[in-house]
Amino acid sequence: MRKIERLIIESALSLFCAAAIAPTLSAQVYSGTLTGVVTDPAGAVVPGATITLTDENKGFTFSTKTEQDGRYVLRNLAPGNYTLDAAYS
């Protein structure tokens, strides 16, 4: 469970940094991208895990599955507060 908690914290920090920098960019892009890698407690990547990102204020959800190398990408995200969940069944 600590790996998922760390993943959530790292992903939230990445999204926060993207949102904080966005207003200073000259391209006026009002969205960000969230990327990460899902690993199990032993450190092995988890392909096929479902990643769900939920906007805490608006309730919108964005979902994707991890690739064979455990990586995921969520694009075109508006700045905001999000909750990230990773599940594998």
Secondary structure, 3 states (H helix, E strand, C coil): CHHHHHHHHHHHHHHHHHHHHHHHCCCCCCCEEEEEECECCCCCECCCCEEEEEECCCCCEEEEECCCCCEEEEEEECCCCEEEEEECC
